[in-house]
Amino acid sequence: MTTSRRVLTALGCAAAALTMAACGPLGGTAEPASTALADQPVATIGKKSLAAMKSAPAMTVALDGITDGEPMKFRMTMGRTGDCKGEVTAEGGTMQLVKAGPSLYMKGDDAFWKAQGSDGAALKDLLGGRWMKTKADAPDNKDLVETCDLDAFLAELEKDSDGDLGGKKGEPVTLDGTPAVPITSKDGAETTTAYVATEGKPYVLKVVVKGGKEPGTLLFSDFDKPAEVTAPAAKDAVDIDKLAG
């Protein structure tokens, strides 16, 4: 596998990790939350929650957990255009990512390239601190690009849920100043708690997975802020597709 493919594979793992959010509330038509949301059935909360998530013009998703047995941190801001910006930390290093129009841009820190072995060191020298540029529509980039696509991301969550959390509501809490209701469900050794806002739109604010093989925490934010994504300047990027001929 070439170094560039290794980089894309590592980032793709972060995309797959986001499916843990499917444990969150899903299904239904758009409707603002009310102060009585916490008193409604779990299935109703789930339907209203997905509707709110689907109505958001943009979103930031942050993951801190275990994926394929390894620690993984992931933060991505994405909008309806399919563009995104963020970073993933794995194998002790961090890779920044920008998807702008037809191109993907990636930039790793020293620890990231070191983790890729001799090939990583060679690519690091080739890039010289610049961004690595590649085609967004390449087959190997499919999962990664879908992570940047808010519509595709939400469609995947909806597909993995039947609209009923099948869990139990807990006592209302406050997350960063926003009232929320926790809904907890169990699947074998894994316990998942989704926190749904009960003021404003019923967005999923947080998902916590404990036990099982892939515990972790997902945070959702910036729902109503535009996802402003700008491609790196041409002088700051190396097009590896052109180098490969």
C-alpha positions in Angstrom: 0.0 0.0 0.0 1.4 3.4 -0.9 1.9 6.0 1.8 -1.0 8.2 0.4 -3.3 5.1 0.6 -2.2 4.5 4.2 -3.2 8.0 5.1 -6.6 7.7 3.4 -7.2 4.4 5.1 -6.4 5.9 8.6 -8.9 8.7 7.9 -11.5 6.3 6.6 -11.4 4.5 10.0 -12.6 7.7 11.6 -15.5 7.8 9.2 -16.5 4.2 10.1 -16.2 5.1 13.8 -19.0 7.7 13.5 -21.6 4.9 12.9 -21.7 4.6 16.7 -23.9 7.7 16.6 -26.7 5.6 15.1 -27.5 4.8 18.7 -28.9 8.3 18.9 -32.5 9.4 18.4 -33.7 9.0 14.8 -36.8 9.2 12.6 -39.7 11.6 11.9 -40.7 15.1 10.6 -39.3 18.5 11.6 -40.7 20.0 14.8 -39.2 22.2 17.4 -38.7 20.8 20.9 -40.8 22.0 23.8 -40.3 22.1 27.5 -42.4 19.0 27.7 -40.2 16.9 25.4 -38.6 15.1 28.3 -42.0 13.8 29.2 -42.7 12.3 25.8 -42.2 8.6 24.8 -38.7 7.6 23.8 -39.9 6.8 20.2 -41.4 10.3 19.9 -38.2 11.9 21.1 -36.3 9.9 18.6 -38.4 11.0 15.7 -38.2 14.7 16.6 -34.5 14.4 17.2 -33.7 13.0 13.7 -35.9 15.7 12.1 -34.0 18.4 13.9 -30.6 16.9 12.9 -31.8 16.6 9.3 -32.8 20.3 9.3 -29.4 21.6 10.4 -27.5 23.5 7.7 -24.2 22.4 9.2 -22.8 20.4 12.1 -19.5 19.7 13.9 -19.0 16.1 15.1 -16.3 15.3 17.6 -15.3 11.7 18.5 -13.0 10.5 21.3 -13.0 6.8 21.6 -11.6 3.4 20.6 -11.8 2.2 17.0 -10.5 -1.2 15.9 -8.8 -1.5 19.3 -6.9 1.8 19.0 -7.5 5.3 20.4 -9.1 7.6 17.9 -9.9 11.3 18.0 -11.9 12.9 15.2 -13.4 16.4 14.7 -15.2 17.4 11.6 -17.2 20.4 10.5 -19.5 19.7 7.6 -22.3 21.4 5.6 -24.8 20.7 2.9 -22.4 21.3 0.1 -20.4 18.2 0.9 -17.3 20.2 1.9 -15.7 19.8 5.3 -12.8 20.6 7.5 -11.3 18.9 10.5 -8.7 16.6 11.8 -8.2 13.0 13.0 -5.7 11.8 15.6 -4.6 8.2 15.5 -1.3 6.2 16.0 0.0 9.2 18.1 -0.2 11.7 15.2 -2.7 14.1 13.8 -3.8 14.6 10.3 -5.8 17.7 9.2 -8.3 17.3 6.4 -10.1 19.7 4.1 -12.6 18.6 1.4 -13.2 21.5 -1.0 -15.1 20.9 -4.2 -13.5 18.1 -6.2 -10.4 17.8 -4.0 -9.2 16.4 -0.7 -6.4 18.1 1.2 -4.4 16.4 4.0 -1.6 17.6 6.2 0.0 15.5 8.9 2.2 16.5 11.8 5.6 15.0 12.4 4.2 12.2 14.7 1.7 11.2 12.0 4.3 10.8 9.3 6.6 9.0 11.7 3.9 6.5 12.4 3.8 5.6 8.7 7.3 4.3 8.7 9.9 5.0 6.0 7.3 5.7 3.3 5.8 8.3 5.6 9.2 9.9 6.1 9.7 10.1 2.4 6.3 11.7 1.8 6.9 14.1 4.6 10.1 15.3 2.9 8.3 15.5 -0.5 5.5 17.6 1.0 7.9 19.9 2.9 5.2 21.1 5.3 2.6 21.5 2.5 -0.8 19.9 2.1 -1.2 16.6 0.2 -3.9 17.0 -2.5 -5.8 14.2 -4.2 -9.1 13.6 -6.0 -12.2 13.5 -3.8 -14.0 11.1 -6.2 -11.4 8.4 -6.2 -13.0 5.1 -5.2 -10.7 4.7 -2.2 -12.0 8.0 -0.8 -15.7 7.1 -0.8 -16.1 6.6 2.9 -14.1 9.6 3.8 -16.0 11.9 1.4 -19.3 10.6 2.8 -18.1 11.7 6.3 -17.8 15.2 4.8 -21.3 15.0 3.4 -23.9 16.0 6.0 -26.8 14.5 4.0 -24.9 11.2 3.5 -23.9 11.1 7.2 -27.5 11.6 8.4 -28.8 9.1 5.9 -26.5 6.5 7.2 -27.6 7.1 10.8 -31.3 6.9 9.7 -30.6 3.6 7.9 -29.1 2.1 11.0 -32.1 2.9 13.1 -35.8 2.1 13.1 -36.7 5.3 14.9 -37.1 3.7 18.3 -34.2 4.0 20.7 -35.6 1.1 22.7 -34.0 2.6 25.9 -35.0 4.3 29.1 -35.1 8.0 29.9 -33.1 9.3 32.7 -33.5 12.5 34.8 -33.1 15.7 32.8 -29.5 17.2 32.9 -27.8 20.3 31.6 -25.0 20.1 29.0 -23.0 23.3 28.5 -26.0 25.3 29.5 -28.5 23.4 27.4 -31.2 21.3 29.1 -31.3 17.7 27.8 -32.8 14.3 28.5 -30.6 11.2 28.5 -31.8 8.0 26.9 -29.9 4.9 27.8 -29.9 1.5 26.1 -27.9 -1.7 26.5 -26.6 -4.2 23.9 -24.7 -7.0 25.5 -21.7 -5.5 27.3 -22.3 -2.1 25.6 -24.3 0.7 27.2 -25.2 3.8 25.1 -26.6 7.0 26.4 -27.8 9.7 24.0 -28.5 13.2 25.3 -31.2 15.2 23.4 -31.8 18.9 23.8 -35.1 19.8 25.4 -34.9 23.5 24.6 -34.8 24.9 21.1 -34.6 22.2 18.4 -34.2 18.6 19.8 -30.7 18.1 18.5 -28.6 15.2 19.7 -25.9 16.9 21.8 -23.9 14.0 23.0 -23.6 10.2 22.7 -21.6 8.1 25.3 -20.8 4.5 24.7 -19.5 2.5 27.7 -18.3 -1.1 27.7 -18.0 -3.3 24.6 -15.2 -3.2 22.1 -15.5 0.5 21.0 -16.4 2.8 23.9 -16.2 6.5 23.3 -17.9 9.8 23.3 -19.5 11.8 20.4 -20.3 15.5 20.7 -22.5 17.4 18.2 -22.4 21.2 18.0 -22.4 24.2 15.7 -25.8 23.2 14.2 -26.8 26.7 13.0 -23.4 28.0 12.0 -22.3 28.0 8.3 -19.5 25.5 7.5 -17.0 27.9 6.0 -14.5 25.7 4.1 -11.6 27.2 2.0 -9.1 25.1 0.0 -5.4 25.7 0.8 -3.6 27.9 -1.7 -2.1 26.1 -4.7 1.4 27.1 -3.5 0.7 25.3 -0.2 -0.3 22.0 -1.7 1.3 19.1 -3.6 -1.0 17.2 -6.1 0.0 13.6 -5.6 -2.3 12.4 -8.5 -0.2 14.5 -10.9 3.0 13.1 -9.4 1.8 9.6 -9.9 1.1 10.3 -13.6 
